[in-house]
Amino acid sequence: MWCPPFFNGFAGGFWIMPIIGLIMMFVFLTFFFRLLSGRDGWYGPGSGPTAGGGSADTPAAIARRRYARGEISREDLEEMLRVLED
């Protein structure tokens, strides 16, 4: 089939459209699945340090929570609180 020489058989540069379409589909699916998972602090209440309108937790509150979960020992908690007070 004959086409003008400046088209080079690719309809004047429209060869890039499938590539742009794939990129847009990837971006859309990424946002869609991140929205469904509700992770990474991108969306609404329950994500991010100030979720629910409150303020970010203090380092002492975080240390106490870690102690309550059993992640650190009592000595570690006391040392952390002592360092934070100084």
Phi and psi restraints in degrees (range 20) as a CNS / XPLOR table:
assign (resid 1 and name C) (resid 2 and name N)
       (resid 2 and name CA) (resid 2 and name C) 1.0 -82.0 20.0 2
assign (resid 2 and name N) (resid 2 and name CA)
       (resid 2 and name C) (resid 3 and name N) 1.0 140.2 20.0 2
assign (resid 2 and name C) (resid 3 and name N)
       (resid 3 and name CA) (resid 3 and name C) 1.0 -142.4 20.0 2
assign (resid 3 and name N) (resid 3 and name CA)
       (resid 3 and name C) (resid 4 and name N) 1.0 154.6 20.0 2
assign (resid 3 and name C) (resid 4 and name N)
       (resid 4 and name CA) (resid 4 and name C) 1.0 -58.1 20.0 2
assign (resid 4 and name N) (resid 4 and name CA)
       (resid 4 and name C) (resid 5 and name N) 1.0 149.0 20.0 2
assign (resid 4 and name C) (resid 5 and name N)
       (resid 5 and name CA) (resid 5 and name C) 1.0 -61.7 20.0 2
assign (resid 5 and name N) (resid 5 and name CA)
       (resid 5 and name C) (resid 6 and name N) 1.0 -27.8 20.0 2
assign (resid 5 and name C) (resid 6 and name N)
       (resid 6 and name CA) (resid 6 and name C) 1.0 -76.1 20.0 2
assign (resid 6 and name N) (resid 6 and name CA)
       (resid 6 and name C) (resid 7 and name N) 1.0 -10.1 20.0 2
assign (resid 6 and name C) (resid 7 and name N)
       (resid 7 and name CA) (resid 7 and name C) 1.0 -84.7 20.0 2
assign (resid 7 and name N) (resid 7 and name CA)
       (resid 7 and name C) (resid 8 and name N) 1.0 -25.1 20.0 2
assign (resid 7 and name C) (resid 8 and name N)
       (resid 8 and name CA) (resid 8 and name C) 1.0 53.5 20.0 2
assign (resid 8 and name N) (resid 8 and name CA)
       (resid 8 and name C) (resid 9 and name N) 1.0 28.0 20.0 2
assign (resid 8 and name C) (resid 9 and name N)
       (resid 9 and name CA) (resid 9 and name C) 1.0 78.5 20.0 2
assign (resid 9 and name N) (resid 9 and name CA)
       (resid 9 and name C) (resid 10 and name N) 1.0 3.6 20.0 2
assign (resid 9 and name C) (resid 10 and name N)
       (resid 10 and name CA) (resid 10 and name C) 1.0 -116.9 20.0 2
assign (resid 10 and name N) (resid 10 and name CA)
       (resid 10 and name C) (resid 11 and name N) 1.0 24.0 20.0 2
assign (resid 10 and name C) (resid 11 and name N)
       (resid 11 and name CA) (resid 11 and name C) 1.0 53.9 20.0 2
assign (resid 11 and name N) (resid 11 and name CA)
       (resid 11 and name C) (resid 12 and name N) 1.0 43.0 20.0 2
assign (resid 11 and name C) (resid 12 and name N)
       (resid 12 and name CA) (resid 12 and name C) 1.0 70.5 20.0 2
assign (resid 12 and name N) (resid 12 and name CA)
       (resid 12 and name C) (resid 13 and name N) 1.0 37.3 20.0 2
assign (resid 12 and name C) (resid 13 and name N)
       (resid 13 and name CA) (resid 13 and name C) 1.0 98.8 20.0 2
assign (resid 13 and name N) (resid 13 and name CA)
       (resid 13 and name C) (resid 14 and name N) 1.0 1.9 20.0 2
assign (resid 13 and name C) (resid 14 and name N)
       (resid 14 and name CA) (resid 14 and name C) 1.0 -76.0 20.0 2
assign (resid 14 and name N) (resid 14 and name CA)
       (resid 14 and name C) (resid 15 and name N) 1.0 1.5 20.0 2
assign (resid 14 and name C) (resid 15 and name N)
       (resid 15 and name CA) (resid 15 and name C) 1.0 -63.6 20.0 2
assign (resid 15 and name N) (resid 15 and name CA)
       (resid 15 and name C) (resid 16 and name N) 1.0 -22.8 20.0 2
assign (resid 15 and name C) (resid 16 and name N)
       (resid 16 and name CA) (resid 16 and name C) 1.0 -78.9 20.0 2
assign (resid 16 and name N) (resid 16 and name CA)
       (resid 16 and name C) (resid 17 and name N) 1.0 -17.2 20.0 2
assign (resid 16 and name C) (resid 17 and name N)
       (resid 17 and name CA) (resid 17 and name C) 1.0 -59.4 20.0 2
assign (resid 17 and name N) (resid 17 and name CA)
       (resid 17 and name C) (resid 18 and name N) 1.0 -43.4 20.0 2
assign (resid 17 and name C) (resid 18 and name N)
       (resid 18 and name CA) (resid 18 and name C) 1.0 -62.2 20.0 2
assign (resid 18 and name N) (resid 18 and name CA)
       (resid 18 and name C) (resid 19 and name N) 1.0 -35.0 20.0 2
assign (resid 18 and name C) (resid 19 and name N)
       (resid 19 and name CA) (resid 19 and name C) 1.0 -67.2 20.0 2
assign (resid 19 and name N) (resid 19 and name CA)
       (resid 19 and name C) (resid 20 and name N) 1.0 -44.7 20.0 2
assign (resid 19 and name C) (resid 20 and name N)
       (resid 20 and name CA) (resid 20 and name C) 1.0 -62.8 20.0 2
assign (resid 20 and name N) (resid 20 and name CA)
       (resid 20 and name C) (resid 21 and name N) 1.0 -39.8 20.0 2
assign (resid 20 and name C) (resid 21 and name N)
       (resid 21 and name CA) (resid 21 and name C) 1.0 -61.2 20.0 2
assign (resid 21 and name N) (resid 21 and name CA)
       (resid 21 and name C) (resid 22 and name N) 1.0 -42.1 20.0 2
assign (resid 21 and name C) (resid 22 and name N)
       (resid 22 and name CA) (resid 22 and name C) 1.0 -64.8 20.0 2
assign (resid 22 and name N) (resid 22 and name CA)
       (resid 22 and name C) (resid 23 and name N) 1.0 -40.6 20.0 2
assign (resid 22 and name C) (resid 23 and name N)
       (resid 23 and name CA) (resid 23 and name C) 1.0 -64.2 20.0 2
assign (resid 23 and name N) (resid 23 and name CA)
       (resid 23 and name C) (resid 24 and name N) 1.0 -44.6 20.0 2
assign (resid 23 and name C) (resid 24 and name N)
       (resid 24 and name CA) (resid 24 and name C) 1.0 -64.7 20.0 2
assign (resid 24 and name N) (resid 24 and name CA)
       (resid 24 and name C) (resid 25 and name N) 1.0 -38.5 20.0 2
assign (resid 24 and name C) (resid 25 and name N)
       (resid 25 and name CA) (resid 25 and name C) 1.0 -63.9 20.0 2
assign (resid 25 and name N) (resid 25 and name CA)
       (resid 25 and name C) (resid 26 and name N) 1.0 -41.5 20.0 2
assign (resid 25 and name C) (resid 26 and name N)
       (resid 26 and name CA) (resid 26 and name C) 1.0 -62.0 20.0 2
assign (resid 26 and name N) (resid 26 and name CA)
       (resid 26 and name C) (resid 27 and name N) 1.0 -45.1 20.0 2
assign (resid 26 and name C) (resid 27 and name N)
       (resid 27 and name CA) (resid 27 and name C) 1.0 -63.6 20.0 2
assign (resid 27 and name N) (resid 27 and name CA)
       (resid 27 and name C) (resid 28 and name N) 1.0 -45.5 20.0 2
assign (resid 27 and name C) (resid 28 and name N)
       (resid 28 and name CA) (resid 28 and name C) 1.0 -60.3 20.0 2
assign (resid 28 and name N) (resid 28 and name CA)
       (resid 28 and name C) (resid 29 and name N) 1.0 -47.5 20.0 2
assign (resid 28 and name C) (resid 29 and name N)
       (resid 29 and name CA) (resid 29 and name C) 1.0 -65.3 20.0 2
assign (resid 29 and name N) (resid 29 and name CA)
       (resid 29 and name C) (resid 30 and name N) 1.0 -35.9 20.0 2
assign (resid 29 and name C) (resid 30 and name N)
       (resid 30 and name CA) (resid 30 and name C) 1.0 -62.2 20.0 2
assign (resid 30 and name N) (resid 30 and name CA)
       (resid 30 and name C) (resid 31 and name N) 1.0 -49.4 20.0 2
assign (resid 30 and name C) (resid 31 and name N)
       (resid 31 and name CA) (resid 31 and name C) 1.0 -64.4 20.0 2
assign (resid 31 and name N) (resid 31 and name CA)
       (resid 31 and name C) (resid 32 and name N) 1.0 -39.3 20.0 2
assign (resid 31 and name C) (resid 32 and name N)
       (resid 32 and name CA) (resid 32 and name C) 1.0 -62.5 20.0 2
assign (resid 32 and name N) (resid 32 and name CA)
       (resid 32 and name C) (resid 33 and name N) 1.0 -48.9 20.0 2
assign (resid 32 and name C) (resid 33 and name N)
       (resid 33 and name CA) (resid 33 and name C) 1.0 -71.2 20.0 2
assign (resid 33 and name N) (resid 33 and name CA)
       (resid 33 and name C) (resid 34 and name N) 1.0 -31.8 20.0 2
assign (resid 33 and name C) (resid 34 and name N)
       (resid 34 and name CA) (resid 34 and name C) 1.0 -68.4 20.0 2
assign (resid 34 and name N) (resid 34 and name CA)
       (resid 34 and name C) (resid 35 and name N) 1.0 -34.6 20.0 2
assign (resid 34 and name C) (resid 35 and name N)
       (resid 35 and name CA) (resid 35 and name C) 1.0 -65.6 20.0 2
assign (resid 35 and name N) (resid 35 and name CA)
       (resid 35 and name C) (resid 36 and name N) 1.0 -42.0 20.0 2
assign (resid 35 and name C) (resid 36 and name N)
       (resid 36 and name CA) (resid 36 and name C) 1.0 -66.5 20.0 2
assign (resid 36 and name N) (resid 36 and name CA)
       (resid 36 and name C) (resid 37 and name N) 1.0 -38.1 20.0 2
assign (resid 36 and name C) (resid 37 and name N)
       (resid 37 and name CA) (resid 37 and name C) 1.0 -77.2 20.0 2
assign (resid 37 and name N) (resid 37 and name CA)
       (resid 37 and name C) (resid 38 and name N) 1.0 -27.9 20.0 2
assign (resid 37 and name C) (resid 38 and name N)
       (resid 38 and name CA) (resid 38 and name C) 1.0 66.8 20.0 2
assign (resid 38 and name N) (resid 38 and name CA)
       (resid 38 and name C) (resid 39 and name N) 1.0 29.1 20.0 2
assign (resid 38 and name C) (resid 39 and name N)
       (resid 39 and name CA) (resid 39 and name C) 1.0 -102.7 20.0 2
assign (resid 39 and name N) (resid 39 and name CA)
       (resid 39 and name C) (resid 40 and name N) 1.0 177.2 20.0 2
assign (resid 39 and name C) (resid 40 and name N)
       (resid 40 and name CA) (resid 40 and name C) 1.0 67.5 20.0 2
assign (resid 40 and name N) (resid 40 and name CA)
       (resid 40 and name C) (resid 41 and name N) 1.0 15.7 20.0 2
assign (resid 40 and name C) (resid 41 and name N)
       (resid 41 and name CA) (resid 41 and name C) 1.0 67.7 20.0 2
assign (resid 41 and name N) (resid 41 and name CA)
       (resid 41 and name C) (resid 42 and name N) 1.0 27.0 20.0 2
assign (resid 41 and name C) (resid 42 and name N)
       (resid 42 and name CA) (resid 42 and name C) 1.0 -90.9 20.0 2
assign (resid 42 and name N) (resid 42 and name CA)
       (resid 42 and name C) (resid 43 and name N) 1.0 -23.8 20.0 2
assign (resid 42 and name C) (resid 43 and name N)
       (resid 43 and name CA) (resid 43 and name C) 1.0 -136.2 20.0 2
assign (resid 43 and name N) (resid 43 and name CA)
       (resid 43 and name C) (resid 44 and name N) 1.0 136.1 20.0 2
assign (resid 43 and name C) (resid 44 and name N)
       (resid 44 and name CA) (resid 44 and name C) 1.0 43.6 20.0 2
assign (resid 44 and name N) (resid 44 and name CA)
       (resid 44 and name C) (resid 45 and name N) 1.0 -169.8 20.0 2
assign (resid 44 and name C) (resid 45 and name N)
       (resid 45 and name CA) (resid 45 and name C) 1.0 -62.5 20.0 2
assign (resid 45 and name N) (resid 45 and name CA)
       (resid 45 and name C) (resid 46 and name N) 1.0 148.8 20.0 2
assign (resid 45 and name C) (resid 46 and name N)
       (resid 46 and name CA) (resid 46 and name C) 1.0 89.6 20.0 2
assign (resid 46 and name N) (resid 46 and name CA)
       (resid 46 and name C) (resid 47 and name N) 1.0 5.0 20.0 2
assign (resid 46 and name C) (resid 47 and name N)
       (resid 47 and name CA) (resid 47 and name C) 1.0 -134.7 20.0 2
assign (resid 47 and name N) (resid 47 and name CA)
       (resid 47 and name C) (resid 48 and name N) 1.0 130.3 20.0 2
assign (resid 47 and name C) (resid 48 and name N)
       (resid 48 and name CA) (resid 48 and name C) 1.0 98.3 20.0 2
assign (resid 48 and name N) (resid 48 and name CA)
       (resid 48 and name C) (resid 49 and name N) 1.0 166.2 20.0 2
assign (resid 48 and name C) (resid 49 and name N)
       (resid 49 and name CA) (resid 49 and name C) 1.0 -70.5 20.0 2
assign (resid 49 and name N) (resid 49 and name CA)
       (resid 49 and name C) (resid 50 and name N) 1.0 -21.6 20.0 2
assign (resid 49 and name C) (resid 50 and name N)
       (resid 50 and name CA) (resid 50 and name C) 1.0 -112.6 20.0 2
assign (resid 50 and name N) (resid 50 and name CA)
       (resid 50 and name C) (resid 51 and name N) 1.0 38.5 20.0 2
assign (resid 50 and name C) (resid 51 and name N)
       (resid 51 and name CA) (resid 51 and name C) 1.0 -63.1 20.0 2
assign (resid 51 and name N) (resid 51 and name CA)
       (resid 51 and name C) (resid 52 and name N) 1.0 140.7 20.0 2
assign (resid 51 and name C) (resid 52 and name N)
       (resid 52 and name CA) (resid 52 and name C) 1.0 77.0 20.0 2
assign (resid 52 and name N) (resid 52 and name CA)
       (resid 52 and name C) (resid 53 and name N) 1.0 12.5 20.0 2
assign (resid 52 and name C) (resid 53 and name N)
       (resid 53 and name CA) (resid 53 and name C) 1.0 86.2 20.0 2
assign (resid 53 and name N) (resid 53 and name CA)
       (resid 53 and name C) (resid 54 and name N) 1.0 -4.0 20.0 2
assign (resid 53 and name C) (resid 54 and name N)
       (resid 54 and name CA) (resid 54 and name C) 1.0 -81.4 20.0 2
assign (resid 54 and name N) (resid 54 and name CA)
       (resid 54 and name C) (resid 55 and name N) 1.0 -179.9 20.0 2
assign (resid 54 and name C) (resid 55 and name N)
       (resid 55 and name CA) (resid 55 and name C) 1.0 -95.6 20.0 2
assign (resid 55 and name N) (resid 55 and name CA)
       (resid 55 and name C) (resid 56 and name N) 1.0 167.0 20.0 2
assign (resid 55 and name C) (resid 56 and name N)
       (resid 56 and name CA) (resid 56 and name C) 1.0 -65.6 20.0 2
assign (resid 56 and name N) (resid 56 and name CA)
       (resid 56 and name C) (resid 57 and name N) 1.0 147.5 20.0 2
assign (resid 56 and name C) (resid 57 and name N)
       (resid 57 and name CA) (resid 57 and name C) 1.0 -65.0 20.0 2
assign (resid 57 and name N) (resid 57 and name CA)
       (resid 57 and name C) (resid 58 and name N) 1.0 147.0 20.0 2
assign (resid 57 and name C) (resid 58 and name N)
       (resid 58 and name CA) (resid 58 and name C) 1.0 -79.2 20.0 2
assign (resid 58 and name N) (resid 58 and name CA)
       (resid 58 and name C) (resid 59 and name N) 1.0 158.3 20.0 2
assign (resid 58 and name C) (resid 59 and name N)
       (resid 59 and name CA) (resid 59 and name C) 1.0 -58.9 20.0 2
assign (resid 59 and name N) (resid 59 and name CA)
       (resid 59 and name C) (resid 60 and name N) 1.0 -35.5 20.0 2
assign (resid 59 and name C) (resid 60 and name N)
       (resid 60 and name CA) (resid 60 and name C) 1.0 -65.4 20.0 2
assign (resid 60 and name N) (resid 60 and name CA)
       (resid 60 and name C) (resid 61 and name N) 1.0 -40.3 20.0 2
assign (resid 60 and name C) (resid 61 and name N)
       (resid 61 and name CA) (resid 61 and name C) 1.0 -65.3 20.0 2
assign (resid 61 and name N) (resid 61 and name CA)
       (resid 61 and name C) (resid 62 and name N) 1.0 -38.6 20.0 2
assign (resid 61 and name C) (resid 62 and name N)
       (resid 62 and name CA) (resid 62 and name C) 1.0 -64.9 20.0 2
assign (resid 62 and name N) (resid 62 and name CA)
       (resid 62 and name C) (resid 63 and name N) 1.0 -43.2 20.0 2
assign (resid 62 and name C) (resid 63 and name N)
       (resid 63 and name CA) (resid 63 and name C) 1.0 -62.6 20.0 2
assign (resid 63 and name N) (resid 63 and name CA)
       (resid 63 and name C) (resid 64 and name N) 1.0 -42.2 20.0 2
assign (resid 63 and name C) (resid 64 and name N)
       (resid 64 and name CA) (resid 64 and name C) 1.0 -64.7 20.0 2
assign (resid 64 and name N) (resid 64 and name CA)
       (resid 64 and name C) (resid 65 and name N) 1.0 -38.7 20.0 2
assign (resid 64 and name C) (resid 65 and name N)
       (resid 65 and name CA) (resid 65 and name C) 1.0 -65.7 20.0 2
assign (resid 65 and name N) (resid 65 and name CA)
       (resid 65 and name C) (resid 66 and name N) 1.0 -40.2 20.0 2
assign (resid 65 and name C) (resid 66 and name N)
       (resid 66 and name CA) (resid 66 and name C) 1.0 -64.5 20.0 2
assign (resid 66 and name N) (resid 66 and name CA)
       (resid 66 and name C) (resid 67 and name N) 1.0 -37.0 20.0 2
assign (resid 66 and name C) (resid 67 and name N)
       (resid 67 and name CA) (resid 67 and name C) 1.0 -66.0 20.0 2
assign (resid 67 and name N) (resid 67 and name CA)
       (resid 67 and name C) (resid 68 and name N) 1.0 -41.3 20.0 2
assign (resid 67 and name C) (resid 68 and name N)
       (resid 68 and name CA) (resid 68 and name C) 1.0 -64.0 20.0 2
assign (resid 68 and name N) (resid 68 and name CA)
       (resid 68 and name C) (resid 69 and name N) 1.0 -33.2 20.0 2
assign (resid 68 and name C) (resid 69 and name N)
       (resid 69 and name CA) (resid 69 and name C) 1.0 -81.3 20.0 2
assign (resid 69 and name N) (resid 69 and name CA)
       (resid 69 and name C) (resid 70 and name N) 1.0 -8.4 20.0 2
assign (resid 69 and name C) (resid 70 and name N)
       (resid 70 and name CA) (resid 70 and name C) 1.0 85.1 20.0 2
assign (resid 70 and name N) (resid 70 and name CA)
       (resid 70 and name C) (resid 71 and name N) 1.0 15.4 20.0 2
assign (resid 70 and name C) (resid 71 and name N)
       (resid 71 and name CA) (resid 71 and name C) 1.0 -76.2 20.0 2
assign (resid 71 and name N) (resid 71 and name CA)
       (resid 71 and name C) (resid 72 and name N) 1.0 -29.5 20.0 2
assign (resid 71 and name C) (resid 72 and name N)
       (resid 72 and name CA) (resid 72 and name C) 1.0 -129.8 20.0 2
assign (resid 72 and name N) (resid 72 and name CA)
       (resid 72 and name C) (resid 73 and name N) 1.0 158.7 20.0 2
assign (resid 72 and name C) (resid 73 and name N)
       (resid 73 and name CA) (resid 73 and name C) 1.0 -83.9 20.0 2
assign (resid 73 and name N) (resid 73 and name CA)
       (resid 73 and name C) (resid 74 and name N) 1.0 170.5 20.0 2
assign (resid 73 and name C) (resid 74 and name N)
       (resid 74 and name CA) (resid 74 and name C) 1.0 -63.5 20.0 2
assign (resid 74 and name N) (resid 74 and name CA)
       (resid 74 and name C) (resid 75 and name N) 1.0 -39.4 20.0 2
assign (resid 74 and name C) (resid 75 and name N)
       (resid 75 and name CA) (resid 75 and name C) 1.0 -62.3 20.0 2
assign (resid 75 and name N) (resid 75 and name CA)
       (resid 75 and name C) (resid 76 and name N) 1.0 -41.8 20.0 2
assign (resid 75 and name C) (resid 76 and name N)
       (resid 76 and name CA) (resid 76 and name C) 1.0 -62.6 20.0 2
assign (resid 76 and name N) (resid 76 and name CA)
       (resid 76 and name C) (resid 77 and name N) 1.0 -42.0 20.0 2
assign (resid 76 and name C) (resid 77 and name N)
       (resid 77 and name CA) (resid 77 and name C) 1.0 -61.2 20.0 2
assign (resid 77 and name N) (resid 77 and name CA)
       (resid 77 and name C) (resid 78 and name N) 1.0 -47.9 20.0 2
assign (resid 77 and name C) (resid 78 and name N)
       (resid 78 and name CA) (resid 78 and name C) 1.0 -61.7 20.0 2
assign (resid 78 and name N) (resid 78 and name CA)
       (resid 78 and name C) (resid 79 and name N) 1.0 -38.8 20.0 2
assign (resid 78 and name C) (resid 79 and name N)
       (resid 79 and name CA) (resid 79 and name C) 1.0 -66.2 20.0 2
assign (resid 79 and name N) (resid 79 and name CA)
       (resid 79 and name C) (resid 80 and name N) 1.0 -42.2 20.0 2
assign (resid 79 and name C) (resid 80 and name N)
       (resid 80 and name CA) (resid 80 and name C) 1.0 -63.5 20.0 2
assign (resid 80 and name N) (resid 80 and name CA)
       (resid 80 and name C) (resid 81 and name N) 1.0 -43.5 20.0 2
assign (resid 80 and name C) (resid 81 and name N)
       (resid 81 and name CA) (resid 81 and name C) 1.0 -65.8 20.0 2
assign (resid 81 and name N) (resid 81 and name CA)
       (resid 81 and name C) (resid 82 and name N) 1.0 -37.8 20.0 2
assign (resid 81 and name C) (resid 82 and name N)
       (resid 82 and name CA) (resid 82 and name C) 1.0 -65.0 20.0 2
assign (resid 82 and name N) (resid 82 and name CA)
       (resid 82 and name C) (resid 83 and name N) 1.0 -42.4 20.0 2
assign (resid 82 and name C) (resid 83 and name N)
       (resid 83 and name CA) (resid 83 and name C) 1.0 -65.5 20.0 2
assign (resid 83 and name N) (resid 83 and name CA)
       (resid 83 and name C) (resid 84 and name N) 1.0 -39.0 20.0 2
assign (resid 83 and name C) (resid 84 and name N)
       (resid 84 and name CA) (resid 84 and name C) 1.0 -68.7 20.0 2
assign (resid 84 and name N) (resid 84 and name CA)
       (resid 84 and name C) (resid 85 and name N) 1.0 -30.5 20.0 2
assign (resid 84 and name C) (resid 85 and name N)
       (resid 85 and name CA) (resid 85 and name C) 1.0 -71.8 20.0 2
assign (resid 85 and name N) (resid 85 and name CA)
       (resid 85 and name C) (resid 86 and name N) 1.0 -27.8 20.0 2
